[in-house]
Amino acid sequence: MEHTKIPAGYRSLLGVYDTQKAIGLLHHLFEDSLSGALRLRRVSAPLFVSVSSGLNDDLNGVERPVSFEIRNVDQTAAVVHSLAKWKRLALHRYRFQPGEGLYTDMNAIRRDEDLDNLHSAYVDQWDWEKVITAQDRNLDTLKSTVSSIVHALASTQRVLKSTFPQLEVLPDIDQAVTFVTAQELEDLFPGKTPKEREHLFVKDHPTTFLMGIGGKLRSGAPHDGRAPDYDDWDLNGDLLVWDSVNGGALELSSMGIRVSPESLDRQLTLAGCDSRRELPFHKALLAGELPLTMGGGIGQSRVSMILLGKAHVGEVQVSLWDDETIKICEEAGVMLL
């Protein structure tokens, strides 16, 4: 379990009010750039879904969703972990065509997170999804989309730096993305943990897209957990950048080309999740009734941390913290919102 560690000598580049102004500008700029590059339209999103629908994201399969009952509704509701599956159903219901997509502000509660500089119980993401064709289900499509997202981040950073000159001391987002597979990373750094591999590689390659997450590597373990029913484990990845403030690799986005009926069938069996085949979402997908899509989530607070040079996620979002975290931040002069 990690704990909060504020770097020695750290001071926020922006005061509290300028931070709030910068976050508002950042959201506006990045959403415009992302939606234009990927042909996305903004839609409203749910805060909770029915447990019986199978629409909630199971993340690594062990996290407990926050669930509750609603008066006069004969279903149990669960606060979303992400919108990975809901978005695909929405594209079908809203009749989006190939090449078109949606994005939304996703707010979630992840009660089982270990709290540290990068993790809180509150999650905010730009969740996006677009319809693709069978011919688009390849690595070239995935890589070109990643590059478009990185260009949107770099464009946003340029305007922020011109508006808030204090940010000029931060390194520019490296637009030259290095693409590497999880297996290649394991081969490069045998004996290291997945997080240690990411740290060592991203330190020398400050914008990295790490591909092929979810399936077992030659060591017998996956690089990281992935639910079997949204990303195709051969066509997904994490966008990692070098966090110059905290001195480590920081994941900004998890994304991928979504499962086809064939890859869903295979991954459900590999993950020991065959019982999900009877859930409404999974039945529709296995029957070929849902469009082929790709999509992902981009962490709003983490993007704010990188572009504003923050050491702790609590400087850019409001959440609840344990006494130890509050004490560490107070002693370091870090104001938690």
C-alpha positions, 0 to 999 in steps of 0.5 A, a space after each residue: 500500500 502506497 502512502 502520501 509523500 510530498 516532495 521536499 521543497 514542493 510549492 504549488 505554482 498557482 494559488 487556490 483561486 488561480 488553480 480553480 480558474 486554470 482547471 475551468 480553462 483546462 476542461 474547456 480547452 481539452 474537451 474542445 480539442 478532444 471532441 474535434 480530433 475524434 469526432 465526439 459529441 457530448 452526452 449526459 451520463 449516469 451516476 448509477 446503474 442497475 446491478 442486474 444490467 451488467 453495465 457497471 465496470 468491474 475494474 479488477 474484479 475485487 472492488 466493491 461498488 457503492 449500492 443502494 435501493 430506490 423507493 418504488 424501484 424494484 432494482 438495486 442501484 450501484 454507483 458506477 466505477 466507470 462507463 466502459 459498457 454503458 457508453 457502448 449501449 448508448 451508441 447503439 441506442 442513440 444510433 451513432 454511425 461509424 466514425 462518430 462518437 460521444 464523450 461525457 463527464 464521468 463521476 464515480 466512487 471507488 471505495 476500495 482505493 488505497 489513498 495516496 498522491 494519485 488516488 482518492 475515493 472520488 473519480 472524475 474522467 472524460 469518458 469517450 466512445 466511438 463506433 468503428 468498423 471491423 476494418 478499424 479493429 487494429 493497432 494502427 487505429 489504436 495508435 493514431 487515436 492515442 496520438 490524437 489524445 496526446 496532441 490535444 493534451 499538448 495543445 491545452 498545455 500551450 494555452 495554459 502556459 500562455 495564460 498562467 506564466 508560472 507554469 512555464 517551468 513545467 516540462 512540455 508534454 512530449 508528443 512523440 509517443 513511445 509504444 511498447 507492449 506489456 510483454 516487452 516491458 516484462 522482458 526488459 525488466 525481469 524480476 521487477 514489479 509492473 509498477 517498477 517496470 513502468 517507472 523505469 521505462 517512462 523515466 526515459 520515454 516520458 510519453 508512453 502507451 503501454 499495450 496488451 493489458 489483461 491477459 497473462 504474460 509469459 511469467 504467468 501473471 497479467 501486467 495489470 487486471 482488466 475486466 474481460 468484457 470491455 477492452 480487447 486485451 490484445 488491442 488496449 493500453 494505458 497512456 503513461 506520462 512522466 510526472 516531474 513533480 512526484 518523479 514517477 510514471 503517471 497513468 492518464 488514460 486507460 483505453 482500447 478497442 472494445 471486445 467483439 463477440 468472439 473476443 468477449 467469448 474467449 475472455 469470459 472463459 479465460 477470466 472464469 466469468 462465464 456466468 456473465 453471459 446471461 446478463 442483458 448487456 453481454 447477451 446483446 454483445 455476444 449476439 452481435 447486436 451492439 456496434 463495434 467500438 473503441 473508447 476509454 477514460 481520461 482522468 480529469 484530476 490527473 490531467 490537471 495535476 500534470 498540466 498544473 504541476 500539482 503534487 497531490 490529487 487533493 489539490 485539484 479535486 474535493 474528496 475525503 482523506 484519512 488523518 495521516 494524509 491530512 497531517 502530511 499535507 498540512 505539514 508540507 503546506 499543501 492545501 487539500 480542497 
